[in-house]
Amino acid sequence: MVELIYGAKGTGKTKKIIDSANGALEKTSGYVVFVTDTDRYRGDIDNRIRYIDVTELSISSERGLSGFIKGLIAGNYDVQYIYIDGAQRITNKTLEEMQQFYDELGILSKEYNVNFVVTISRTEEDMPDFLEKYM
């Protein structure tokens, strides 16, 4: 499953994704991973969740983020949830340029039974058509 948490800037998407990640611990026996580009929310994330600030790993492109996510899954088949806060910021791409990334998440989700939750700073009306299947 690929789930999107979307809305205009300042509408509480980060709080929603943090609450969702913390809540996932109650419904899974697998691992939960939270990926973002800042250390700012580390204290808000339950310490049982693997918190990863990609800037510490010099990940700043779509290819880098995609490869990193695949490595997380390959390295631990018990990963059941991967939360990504700000994929556009991390990859330095516009949402319209990220169709391949979201298609890959969909494939990985099906093949490895991983649930992805991603924040997007857009209103529903402004979403590209390729994301419709995840809304």
MIBA-644991 format. One record per residue: x, z, y of N, C-alpha, C in turn. Coordinates in nm, 4 decimals, decimal comma. Example, Ala and Ser with C-alpha at 12.3 -4.5 7.8 and 13.67 -1.06 7.14 Angstrom:
<pt n_px="1,3190" n_pz="0,7800" n_py="-0,5690" ca_px="1,2300" ca_pz="0,7800" ca_py="-0,4500" c_px="1,3200" c_pz="0,7800" c_py="-0,3300"/>
<pt n_px="1,2850" n_pz="0,7080" n_py="-0,2250" ca_px="1,3670" ca_pz="0,7140" ca_py="-0,1060" c_px="1,2900" c_pz="0,7870" c_py="0,0030"/>
This chain:
<pt n_px="0,0829" n_pz="0,0000" n_py="-0,1166" ca_px="0,0000" ca_pz="0,0000" ca_py="0,0000" c_px="0,0884" c_pz="0,0000" c_py="0,1242"/>
<pt n_px="0,0499" n_pz="-0,0780" n_py="0,2202" ca_px="0,1108" ca_pz="-0,0761" ca_py="0,3526" c_px="0,0005" c_pz="-0,0356" c_py="0,4489"/>
<pt n_px="0,0239" n_pz="0,0726" n_py="0,5203" ca_px="-0,0732" ca_pz="0,1238" ca_py="0,6159" c_px="-0,0111" c_pz="0,1182" c_py="0,7548"/>
<pt n_px="-0,0912" n_pz="0,0811" n_py="0,8510" ca_px="-0,0438" ca_pz="0,0745" ca_py="0,9894" c_px="-0,1106" c_pz="0,1828" c_py="1,0720"/>
<pt n_px="-0,0304" n_pz="0,2505" n_py="1,1519" ca_px="-0,0827" ca_pz="0,3412" ca_py="1,2532" c_px="-0,0531" c_pz="0,2722" c_py="1,3852"/>
<pt n_px="-0,1563" n_pz="0,2267" n_py="1,4532" ca_px="-0,1355" ca_pz="0,1450" ca_py="1,5716" c_px="-0,2198" c_pz="0,1933" c_py="1,6879"/>
<pt n_px="-0,1787" n_pz="0,1505" n_py="1,8041" ca_px="-0,2489" ca_pz="0,1829" ca_py="1,9269" c_px="-0,1542" c_pz="0,1613" c_py="2,0432"/>
<pt n_px="-0,2110" n_pz="0,1682" n_py="2,1614" ca_px="-0,1305" ca_pz="0,1506" ca_py="2,2826" c_px="-0,0294" c_pz="0,2643" c_py="2,2945"/>
<pt n_px="0,0740" n_pz="0,2405" n_py="2,3701" ca_px="0,1771" ca_pz="0,3420" ca_py="2,3930" c_px="0,1111" c_pz="0,4678" c_py="2,4507"/>
<pt n_px="0,1517" n_pz="0,5827" n_py="2,3963" ca_px="0,0990" ca_pz="0,7089" ca_py="2,4459" c_px="-0,0306" c_pz="0,7546" c_py="2,3820"/>
<pt n_px="-0,0713" n_pz="0,6917" n_py="2,2717" ca_px="-0,1992" ca_pz="0,7283" ca_py="2,2084" c_px="-0,1820" c_pz="0,8229" c_py="2,0893"/>
<pt n_px="-0,0630" n_pz="0,8753" n_py="2,0678" ca_px="-0,0436" ca_pz="0,9754" ca_py="1,9636" c_px="-0,0057" c_pz="0,9224" c_py="1,8265"/>
<pt n_px="0,0498" n_pz="0,8032" n_py="1,8220" ca_px="0,0880" ca_pz="0,7437" ca_py="1,6924" c_px="0,1949" c_pz="0,8251" c_py="1,6213"/>
<pt n_px="0,2939" n_pz="0,8717" n_py="1,6959" ca_px="0,4024" ca_pz="0,9479" ca_py="1,6330" c_px="0,3493" c_pz="1,0784" c_py="1,5750"/>
<pt n_px="0,2610" n_pz="1,1462" n_py="1,6451" ca_px="0,2021" ca_pz="1,2692" ca_py="1,5911" c_px="0,1248" c_pz="1,2386" c_py="1,4633"/>
<pt n_px="0,0517" n_pz="1,1287" n_py="1,4624" ca_px="-0,0251" ca_pz="1,0906" ca_py="1,3430" c_px="0,0669" c_pz="1,0626" c_py="1,2244"/>
<pt n_px="0,1770" n_pz="0,9907" n_py="1,2477" ca_px="0,2653" ca_pz="0,9574" ca_py="1,1364" c_px="0,3379" c_pz="1,0827" c_py="1,0853"/>
<pt n_px="0,3715" n_pz="1,1734" n_py="1,1758" ca_px="0,4345" ca_pz="1,2996" ca_py="1,1344" c_px="0,3368" c_pz="1,3818" c_py="1,0515"/>
<pt n_px="0,2129" n_pz="1,3941" n_py="1,0982" ca_px="0,1110" ca_pz="1,4683" ca_py="1,0232" c_px="0,0851" c_pz="1,4038" c_py="0,8874"/>
<pt n_px="0,0821" n_pz="1,2718" n_py="0,8839" ca_px="0,0607" ca_pz="1,2005" ca_py="0,7579" c_px="0,1758" c_pz="1,2244" c_py="0,6605"/>
<pt n_px="0,2980" n_pz="1,2181" n_py="0,7106" ca_px="0,4149" ca_pz="1,2417" ca_py="0,6245" c_px="0,4129" c_pz="1,3835" c_py="0,5692"/>
<pt n_px="0,3885" n_pz="1,4820" n_py="0,6545" ca_px="0,3829" ca_pz="1,6201" ca_py="0,6081" c_px="0,2698" c_pz="1,6399" c_py="0,5078"/>
<pt n_px="0,1572" n_pz="1,5737" n_py="0,5301" ca_px="0,0434" ca_pz="1,5827" ca_py="0,4390" c_px="0,0684" c_pz="1,5145" c_py="0,3058"/>
<pt n_px="0,1553" n_pz="1,4150" n_py="0,3034" ca_px="0,1842" ca_pz="1,3419" ca_py="0,1784" c_px="0,2477" c_pz="1,4338" c_py="0,0751"/>
<pt n_px="0,3147" n_pz="1,5374" n_py="0,1193" ca_px="0,3780" ca_pz="1,6308" ca_py="0,0251" c_px="0,2752" c_pz="1,6970" c_py="-0,0660"/>
<pt n_px="0,1544" n_pz="1,7127" n_py="-0,0160" ca_px="0,0488" ca_pz="1,7776" ca_py="-0,0941" c_px="-0,0123" c_pz="1,6858" c_py="-0,1992"/>
<pt n_px="0,0058" n_pz="1,5548" n_py="-0,1837" ca_px="-0,0592" ca_pz="1,4616" ca_py="-0,2762" c_px="0,0369" c_pz="1,3810" c_py="-0,3619"/>
<pt n_px="0,1641" n_pz="1,4173" n_py="-0,3613" ca_px="0,2596" ca_pz="1,3430" ca_py="-0,4423" c_px="0,3564" c_pz="1,4367" c_py="-0,5122"/>
<pt n_px="0,4016" n_pz="1,3930" n_py="-0,6265" ca_px="0,5092" ca_pz="1,4660" ca_py="-0,6950" c_px="0,6425" c_pz="1,3943" c_py="-0,6730"/>
<pt n_px="0,6359" n_pz="1,2798" n_py="-0,6040" ca_px="0,7565" ca_pz="1,2021" ca_py="-0,5754" c_px="0,8157" c_pz="1,2406" c_py="-0,4415"/>
<pt n_px="0,9102" n_pz="1,1595" n_py="-0,3973" ca_px="0,9804" ca_pz="1,1860" ca_py="-0,2726" c_px="0,9126" c_pz="1,1172" c_py="-0,1552"/>
<pt n_px="0,9255" n_pz="1,1813" n_py="-0,0393" ca_px="0,8739" ca_pz="1,1283" ca_py="0,0861" c_px="0,9940" c_pz="1,1098" c_py="0,1786"/>
<pt n_px="1,0003" n_pz="0,9925" n_py="0,2440" ca_px="1,1107" ca_pz="0,9591" ca_py="0,3339" c_px="1,0516" c_pz="0,9235" c_py="0,4697"/>
<pt n_px="1,1140" n_pz="0,9729" n_py="0,5761" ca_px="1,0714" ca_pz="0,9434" ca_py="0,7125" c_px="1,1874" c_pz="0,8754" c_py="0,7839"/>
<pt n_px="1,1656" n_pz="0,7511" n_py="0,8270" ca_px="1,2697" ca_pz="0,6705" ca_py="0,8901" c_px="1,2318" c_pz="0,6468" c_py="1,0358"/>
<pt n_px="1,3257" n_pz="0,6733" n_py="1,1247" ca_px="1,3022" ca_pz="0,6526" ca_py="1,2669" c_px="1,4354" c_pz="0,6251" c_py="1,3361"/>
<pt n_px="1,4301" n_pz="0,6082" n_py="1,4668" ca_px="1,5522" ca_pz="0,5781" ca_py="1,5421" c_px="1,5867" c_pz="0,6880" c_py="1,6413"/>
<pt n_px="1,5502" n_pz="0,8105" n_py="1,6077" ca_px="1,5797" ca_pz="0,9236" ca_py="1,6942" c_px="1,5852" c_pz="1,0522" c_py="1,6123"/>
<pt n_px="1,6562" n_pz="1,1480" n_py="1,6624" ca_px="1,6641" ca_pz="1,2788" ca_py="1,5969" c_px="1,5566" c_pz="1,3739" c_py="1,6513"/>
<pt n_px="1,4815" n_pz="1,3264" n_py="1,7470" ca_px="1,3871" ca_pz="1,4067" ca_py="1,8228" c_px="1,2796" c_pz="1,4773" c_py="1,7404"/>
<pt n_px="1,2370" n_pz="1,4176" n_py="1,6297" ca_px="1,1246" ca_pz="1,4728" ca_py="1,5528" c_px="1,1684" c_pz="1,5479" c_py="1,4274"/>
<pt n_px="1,2974" n_pz="1,5648" n_py="1,4089" ca_px="1,3484" ca_pz="1,6290" ca_py="1,2883" c_px="1,2841" c_pz="1,7658" c_py="1,2651"/>
<pt n_px="1,2651" n_pz="1,8431" n_py="1,3696" ca_px="1,2057" ca_pz="1,9761" ca_py="1,3577" c_px="1,0578" c_pz="1,9743" c_py="1,3240"/>
<pt n_px="0,9907" n_pz="1,8610" n_py="1,3484" ca_px="0,8473" ca_pz="1,8496" ca_py="1,3197" c_px="0,8189" c_pz="1,8067" c_py="1,1764"/>
<pt n_px="0,9202" n_pz="1,7540" n_py="1,1109" ca_px="0,9062" ca_pz="1,7033" ca_py="0,9741" c_px="0,9421" c_pz="1,8146" c_py="0,8759"/>
<pt n_px="0,8573" n_pz="1,8345" n_py="0,7763" ca_px="0,8832" ca_pz="1,9346" ca_py="0,6727" c_px="1,0215" c_pz="1,9100" c_py="0,6121"/>
<pt n_px="1,0953" n_pz="2,0165" n_py="0,5864" ca_px="1,2331" ca_pz="2,0005" ca_py="0,5385" c_px="1,2417" c_pz="1,9459" c_py="0,3958"/>
<pt n_px="1,1294" n_pz="1,9330" n_py="0,3272" ca_px="1,1295" ca_pz="1,8704" ca_py="0,1944" c_px="1,1260" c_pz="1,7183" c_py="0,2039"/>
<pt n_px="1,1021" n_pz="1,6674" n_py="0,3224" ca_px="1,0991" ca_pz="1,5231" ca_py="0,3473" c_px="1,2382" c_pz="1,4792" c_py="0,3897"/>
<pt n_px="1,2832" n_pz="1,3691" n_py="0,3337" ca_px="1,4141" ca_pz="1,3131" ca_py="0,3713" c_px="1,3981" c_pz="1,2448" c_py="0,5065"/>
<pt n_px="1,4561" n_pz="1,3038" n_py="0,6102" ca_px="1,4479" ca_pz="1,2520" ca_py="0,7466" c_px="1,5716" c_pz="1,1675" c_py="0,7728"/>
<pt n_px="1,5512" n_pz="1,0429" n_py="0,8135" ca_px="1,6644" ca_pz="0,9531" ca_py="0,8362" c_px="1,6553" c_pz="0,8929" c_py="0,9761"/>
<pt n_px="1,7546" n_pz="0,9220" n_py="1,0572" ca_px="1,7699" ca_pz="0,8613" ca_py="1,1895" c_px="1,8636" c_pz="0,7421" c_py="1,1699"/>
<pt n_px="1,8091" n_pz="0,6210" n_py="1,1736" ca_px="1,8880" ca_pz="0,5018" ca_py="1,1419" c_px="1,9998" c_pz="0,4744" c_py="1,2419"/>
<pt n_px="1,9917" n_pz="0,5333" n_py="1,3605" ca_px="2,1002" ca_pz="0,5113" ca_py="1,4558" c_px="2,2292" c_pz="0,5767" c_py="1,4064"/>
<pt n_px="2,2174" n_pz="0,6807" n_py="1,3254" ca_px="2,3364" ca_pz="0,7446" ca_py="1,2679" c_px="2,4048" c_pz="0,6535" c_py="1,1662"/>
<pt n_px="2,3300" n_pz="0,5548" n_py="1,1159" ca_px="2,3811" ca_pz="0,4621" ca_py="1,0155" c_px="2,4057" c_pz="0,3227" c_py="1,0727"/>
<pt n_px="2,3937" n_pz="0,3092" n_py="1,2033" ca_px="2,4132" ca_pz="0,1809" ca_py="1,2731" c_px="2,3194" c_pz="0,0717" c_py="1,2230"/>
<pt n_px="2,1967" n_pz="0,1067" n_py="1,1907" ca_px="2,0956" ca_pz="0,0090" ca_py="1,1506" c_px="2,0180" c_pz="-0,0295" c_py="1,2757"/>
<pt n_px="2,0242" n_pz="-0,1568" n_py="1,3127" ca_px="1,9582" ca_pz="-0,2001" ca_py="1,4351" c_px="1,9051" c_pz="-0,3425" c_py="1,4259"/>
<pt n_px="1,8801" n_pz="-0,3878" n_py="1,3032" ca_px="1,8259" ca_pz="-0,5230" ca_py="1,2859" c_px="1,7230" c_pz="-0,5216" c_py="1,1731"/>
<pt n_px="1,6431" n_pz="-0,6268" n_py="1,1689" ca_px="1,5424" ca_pz="-0,6387" ca_py="1,0637" c_px="1,6096" c_pz="-0,6458" c_py="0,9265"/>
<pt n_px="1,7135" n_pz="-0,7247" n_py="0,9181" ca_px="1,7856" ca_pz="-0,7388" ca_py="0,7911" c_px="1,8460" c_pz="-0,6055" c_py="0,7461"/>
<pt n_px="1,9022" n_pz="-0,5323" n_py="0,8409" ca_px="1,9606" ca_pz="-0,4024" ca_py="0,8107" c_px="1,8558" c_pz="-0,3029" c_py="0,7641"/>
<pt n_px="1,7417" n_pz="-0,2978" n_py="0,8337" ca_px="1,6349" ca_pz="-0,2057" ca_py="0,7967" c_px="1,5760" c_pz="-0,2419" c_py="0,6613"/>
<pt n_px="1,5535" n_pz="-0,3700" n_py="0,6389" ca_px="1,4988" ca_pz="-0,4161" ca_py="0,5113" c_px="1,5932" c_pz="-0,3821" c_py="0,3957"/>
<pt n_px="1,7206" n_pz="-0,4094" n_py="0,4131" ca_px="1,8189" ca_pz="-0,3781" ca_py="0,3097" c_px="1,8281" c_pz="-0,2286" c_py="0,2849"/>
<pt n_px="1,8204" n_pz="-0,1500" n_py="0,3910" ca_px="1,8256" ca_pz="-0,0048" ca_py="0,3781" c_px="1,7061" c_pz="0,0469" c_py="0,2970"/>
<pt n_px="1,5879" n_pz="-0,0037" n_py="0,3269" ca_px="1,4673" ca_pz="0,0377" ca_py="0,2547" c_px="1,4782" c_pz="0,0003" c_py="0,1069"/>
<pt n_px="1,5267" n_pz="-0,1192" n_py="0,0792" ca_px="1,5455" ca_pz="-0,1606" ca_py="-0,0604" c_px="1,6459" c_pz="-0,0699" c_py="-0,1302"/>
<pt n_px="1,7501" n_pz="-0,0291" n_py="-0,0593" ca_px="1,8485" ca_pz="0,0627" ca_py="-0,1152" c_px="1,7889" c_pz="0,1996" c_py="-0,1449"/>
<pt n_px="1,7002" n_pz="0,2474" n_py="-0,0565" ca_px="1,6319" ca_pz="0,3746" ca_py="-0,0817" c_px="1,5537" c_pz="0,3688" c_py="-0,2121"/>
<pt n_px="1,4827" n_pz="0,2596" n_py="-0,2308" ca_px="1,3992" ca_pz="0,2438" ca_py="-0,3509" c_px="1,4869" c_pz="0,2264" c_py="-0,4747"/>
<pt n_px="1,5900" n_pz="0,1453" n_py="-0,4643" ca_px="1,6784" ca_pz="0,1218" ca_py="-0,5787" c_px="1,7534" c_pz="0,2476" c_py="-0,6187"/>
<pt n_px="1,7859" n_pz="0,3308" n_py="-0,5208" ca_px="1,8622" ca_pz="0,4516" ca_py="-0,5480" c_px="1,7799" c_pz="0,5661" c_py="-0,6023"/>
<pt n_px="1,6488" n_pz="0,5577" n_py="-0,5865" ca_px="1,5634" ca_pz="0,6667" ca_py="-0,6317" c_px="1,4236" c_pz="0,6125" c_py="-0,6600"/>
<pt n_px="1,3929" n_pz="0,5924" n_py="-0,7879" ca_px="1,2635" ca_pz="0,5371" ca_py="-0,8259" c_px="1,1489" c_pz="0,6346" c_py="-0,8054"/>
<pt n_px="1,1771" n_pz="0,7584" n_py="-0,7653" ca_px="1,0732" ca_pz="0,8567" ca_py="-0,7401" c_px="1,0247" c_pz="0,8573" c_py="-0,5958"/>
<pt n_px="1,0773" n_pz="0,7669" n_py="-0,5123" ca_px="1,0284" ca_pz="0,7571" ca_py="-0,3749" c_px="0,8880" c_pz="0,6990" c_py="-0,3801"/>
<pt n_px="0,7905" n_pz="0,7755" n_py="-0,3292" ca_px="0,6519" ca_pz="0,7284" ca_py="-0,3308" c_px="0,5985" c_pz="0,6955" c_py="-0,1929"/>
<pt n_px="0,6567" n_pz="0,7554" n_py="-0,0896" ca_px="0,6122" ca_pz="0,7299" ca_py="0,0474" c_px="0,7332" c_pz="0,7063" c_py="0,1366"/>
<pt n_px="0,7262" n_pz="0,5988" n_py="0,2146" ca_px="0,8265" ca_pz="0,5739" ca_py="0,3173" c_px="0,7518" c_pz="0,5536" c_py="0,4489"/>
<pt n_px="0,7789" n_pz="0,6410" n_py="0,5425" ca_px="0,7193" ca_pz="0,6357" ca_py="0,6755" c_px="0,8226" c_pz="0,5763" c_py="0,7703"/>
<pt n_px="0,7797" n_pz="0,4783" n_py="0,8492" ca_px="0,8707" ca_pz="0,4127" ca_py="0,9431" c_px="0,8089" c_pz="0,4226" c_py="1,0826"/>
<pt n_px="0,8706" n_pz="0,5014" n_py="1,1673" ca_px="0,8224" ca_pz="0,5173" ca_py="1,3039" c_px="0,9015" c_pz="0,4246" c_py="1,3951"/>
<pt n_px="0,8369" n_pz="0,3192" n_py="1,4415" ca_px="0,9005" ca_pz="0,2302" ca_py="1,5382" c_px="0,9855" c_pz="0,1201" c_py="1,4784"/>
<pt n_px="0,9338" n_pz="0,0475" n_py="1,3815" ca_px="1,0103" ca_pz="-0,0612" ca_py="1,3187" c_px="1,0544" c_pz="-0,1650" c_py="1,4226"/>
<pt n_px="0,9706" n_pz="-0,1933" n_py="1,5200" ca_px="1,0084" ca_pz="-0,2908" ca_py="1,6229" c_px="1,1279" c_pz="-0,2416" c_py="1,7041"/>
<pt n_px="1,1271" n_pz="-0,1147" n_py="1,7407" ca_px="1,2403" ca_pz="-0,0594" ca_py="1,8163" c_px="1,3678" c_pz="-0,0661" c_py="1,7333"/>
<pt n_px="1,3558" n_pz="-0,0322" n_py="1,6063" ca_px="1,4729" ca_pz="-0,0301" ca_py="1,5182" c_px="1,5318" c_pz="-0,1703" c_py="1,5039"/>
<pt n_px="1,4459" n_pz="-0,2697" n_py="1,4856" ca_px="1,4914" ca_pz="-0,4052" ca_py="1,4560" c_px="1,5209" c_pz="-0,4887" c_py="1,5805"/>
<pt n_px="1,4795" n_pz="-0,4392" n_py="1,6960" ca_px="1,4975" ca_pz="-0,5151" ca_py="1,8203" c_px="1,4291" c_pz="-0,6512" c_py="1,8139"/>
<pt n_px="1,3109" n_pz="-0,6533" n_py="1,7537" ca_px="1,2333" ca_pz="-0,7773" ca_py="1,7431" c_px="1,0937" c_pz="-0,7546" c_py="1,7977"/>
<pt n_px="1,0288" n_pz="-0,8647" n_py="1,8326" ca_px="0,8879" ca_pz="-0,8553" ca_py="1,8690" c_px="0,8070" c_pz="-0,8478" c_py="1,7394"/>
<pt n_px="0,6878" n_pz="-0,7981" n_py="1,7502" ca_px="0,6023" ca_pz="-0,7870" ca_py="1,6321" c_px="0,5753" c_pz="-0,9248" c_py="1,5713"/>
<pt n_px="0,5594" n_pz="-1,0245" n_py="1,6543" ca_px="0,5327" ca_pz="-1,1598" ca_py="1,6048" c_px="0,6487" c_pz="-1,2145" c_py="1,5211"/>
<pt n_px="0,7686" n_pz="-1,1657" n_py="1,5445" ca_px="0,8865" ca_pz="-1,2108" ca_py="1,4707" c_px="0,9064" c_pz="-1,1362" c_py="1,3386"/>
<pt n_px="0,8196" n_pz="-1,0424" n_py="1,3075" ca_px="0,8441" ca_pz="-0,9541" ca_py="1,1935" c_px="0,7554" c_pz="-0,9819" c_py="1,0715"/>
<pt n_px="0,6983" n_pz="-1,0982" n_py="1,0612" ca_px="0,6116" ca_pz="-1,1280" ca_py="0,9475" c_px="0,6867" c_pz="-1,1130" c_py="0,8144"/>
<pt n_px="0,8066" n_pz="-1,1631" n_py="0,8064" ca_px="0,8834" ca_pz="-1,1535" ca_py="0,6820" c_px="0,9057" c_pz="-1,0074" c_py="0,6426"/>
<pt n_px="0,9346" n_pz="-0,9219" n_py="0,7386" ca_px="0,9558" ca_pz="-0,7802" ca_py="0,7120" c_px="0,8306" c_pz="-0,7179" c_py="0,6498"/>
<pt n_px="0,7151" n_pz="-0,7427" n_py="0,7103" ca_px="0,5905" ca_pz="-0,6848" ca_py="0,6584" c_px="0,5518" c_pz="-0,7458" c_py="0,5239"/>
<pt n_px="0,5806" n_pz="-0,8744" n_py="0,5056" ca_px="0,5573" ca_pz="-0,9366" ca_py="0,3749" c_px="0,6436" c_pz="-0,8697" c_py="0,2680"/>
<pt n_px="0,7692" n_pz="-0,8396" n_py="0,3020" ca_px="0,8583" ca_pz="-0,7711" ca_py="0,2078" c_px="0,8076" c_pz="-0,6314" c_py="0,1746"/>
<pt n_px="0,7566" n_pz="-0,5591" n_py="0,2752" ca_px="0,7006" ca_pz="-0,4270" ca_py="0,2484" c_px="0,5845" c_pz="-0,4375" c_py="0,1500"/>
<pt n_px="0,4996" n_pz="-0,5376" n_py="0,1683" ca_px="0,3867" ca_pz="-0,5577" ca_py="0,0772" c_px="0,4325" c_pz="-0,5828" c_py="-0,0653"/>
<pt n_px="0,5346" n_pz="-0,6649" n_py="-0,0816" ca_px="0,5888" ca_pz="-0,6950" ca_py="-0,2145" c_px="0,6518" c_pz="-0,5701" c_py="-0,2756"/>
<pt n_px="0,7334" n_pz="-0,4999" n_py="-0,1993" ca_px="0,7983" ca_pz="-0,3780" ca_py="-0,2493" c_px="0,6952" c_pz="-0,2727" c_py="-0,2887"/>
<pt n_px="0,5895" n_pz="-0,2635" n_py="-0,2100" ca_px="0,4848" ca_pz="-0,1666" ca_py="-0,2391" c_px="0,4221" c_pz="-0,1932" c_py="-0,3759"/>
<pt n_px="0,3923" n_pz="-0,3185" n_py="-0,4028" ca_px="0,3313" ca_pz="-0,3550" ca_py="-0,5310" c_px="0,4282" c_pz="-0,3423" c_py="-0,6475"/>
<pt n_px="0,5492" n_pz="-0,3895" n_py="-0,6293" ca_px="0,6464" ca_pz="-0,3901" ca_py="-0,7388" c_px="0,6970" c_pz="-0,2510" c_py="-0,7756"/>
<pt n_px="0,7095" n_pz="-0,1633" n_py="-0,6778" ca_px="0,7714" ca_pz="-0,0333" ca_py="-0,7028" c_px="0,6779" c_pz="0,0848" c_py="-0,6773"/>
<pt n_px="0,5509" n_pz="0,0561" n_py="-0,6503" ca_px="0,4511" ca_pz="0,1603" ca_py="-0,6291" c_px="0,4926" c_pz="0,2574" c_py="-0,5170"/>
<pt n_px="0,5376" n_pz="0,2004" n_py="-0,4066" ca_px="0,5765" ca_pz="0,2779" ca_py="-0,2893" c_px="0,4730" c_pz="0,2532" c_py="-0,1800"/>
<pt n_px="0,4323" n_pz="0,3600" n_py="-0,1146" ca_px="0,3397" ca_pz="0,3504" ca_py="-0,0025" c_px="0,4192" c_pz="0,3510" c_py="0,1272"/>
<pt n_px="0,3927" n_pz="0,2537" n_py="0,2119" ca_px="0,4591" ca_pz="0,2443" ca_py="0,3415" c_px="0,3579" c_pz="0,2738" c_py="0,4515"/>
<pt n_px="0,4003" n_pz="0,3512" n_py="0,5494" ca_px="0,3191" ca_pz="0,3771" ca_py="0,6679" c_px="0,4090" c_pz="0,3465" c_py="0,7872"/>
<pt n_px="0,3616" n_pz="0,2580" n_py="0,8753" ca_px="0,4441" ca_pz="0,2093" ca_py="0,9864" c_px="0,3653" c_pz="0,2210" c_py="1,1165"/>
<pt n_px="0,4319" n_pz="0,2691" n_py="1,2214" ca_px="0,3674" ca_pz="0,2721" ca_py="1,3528" c_px="0,3931" c_pz="0,1423" c_py="1,4276"/>
<pt n_px="0,2909" n_pz="0,1007" n_py="1,5027" ca_px="0,3008" ca_pz="-0,0208" ca_py="1,5846" c_px="0,2354" c_pz="0,0074" c_py="1,7190"/>
<pt n_px="0,3071" n_pz="-0,0221" n_py="1,8263" ca_px="0,2534" ca_pz="-0,0026" ca_py="1,9613" c_px="0,1770" c_pz="-0,1262" c_py="2,0061"/>
<pt n_px="0,0579" n_pz="-0,1392" n_py="1,9524" ca_px="-0,0320" ca_pz="-0,2503" ca_py="1,9866" c_px="-0,1748" c_pz="-0,2059" c_py="1,9643"/>
<pt n_px="-0,2648" n_pz="-0,2637" n_py="2,0399" ca_px="-0,4060" ca_pz="-0,2409" ca_py="2,0131" c_px="-0,4496" c_pz="-0,3358" c_py="1,9015"/>
<pt n_px="-0,5598" n_pz="-0,3065" n_py="1,8416" ca_px="-0,6103" ca_pz="-0,3889" ca_py="1,7315" c_px="-0,6316" c_pz="-0,5342" c_py="1,7757"/>
<pt n_px="-0,6804" n_pz="-0,5507" n_py="1,8959" ca_px="-0,7088" ca_pz="-0,6853" ca_py="1,9473" c_px="-0,5820" c_pz="-0,7687" c_py="1,9647"/>
<pt n_px="-0,4695" n_pz="-0,7047" n_py="1,9849" ca_px="-0,3443" ca_pz="-0,7749" ca_py="2,0110" c_px="-0,2549" c_pz="-0,7915" c_py="1,8884"/>
<pt n_px="-0,3057" n_pz="-0,7552" n_py="1,7704" ca_px="-0,2256" ca_pz="-0,7643" ca_py="1,6483" c_px="-0,2145" c_pz="-0,9091" c_py="1,6005"/>
<pt n_px="-0,0976" n_pz="-0,9482" n_py="1,5513" ca_px="-0,0835" ca_pz="-1,0813" ca_py="1,4921" c_px="-0,1695" c_pz="-1,0919" c_py="1,3650"/>
<pt n_px="-0,2141" n_pz="-1,2104" n_py="1,3346" ca_px="-0,3020" ca_pz="-1,2333" ca_py="1,2194" c_px="-0,2404" c_pz="-1,1890" c_py="1,0868"/>
<pt n_px="-0,1085" n_pz="-1,1994" n_py="1,0715" ca_px="-0,0471" ca_pz="-1,1677" ca_py="0,9434" c_px="-0,0582" c_pz="-1,0190" c_py="0,9074"/>
<pt n_px="-0,0915" n_pz="-0,9347" n_py="1,0034" ca_px="-0,1082" ca_pz="-0,7909" ca_py="0,9771" c_px="-0,2502" c_pz="-0,7517" c_py="0,9418"/>
<pt n_px="-0,3421" n_pz="-0,8449" n_py="0,9554" ca_px="-0,4836" ca_pz="-0,8164" ca_py="0,9304" c_px="-0,5086" c_pz="-0,7534" c_py="0,7941"/>
<pt n_px="-0,4357" n_pz="-0,7966" n_py="0,6918" ca_px="-0,4578" ca_pz="-0,7446" ca_py="0,5562" c_px="-0,4174" c_pz="-0,5990" c_py="0,5413"/>
<pt n_px="-0,3446" n_pz="-0,5440" n_py="0,6371" ca_px="-0,3020" ca_pz="-0,4040" ca_py="0,6305" c_px="-0,3853" c_pz="-0,3135" c_py="0,7211"/>
<pt n_px="-0,4796" n_pz="-0,3714" n_py="0,7942" ca_px="-0,5592" ca_pz="-0,2923" ca_py="0,8876" c_px="-0,6907" c_pz="-0,2483" c_py="0,8256"/>
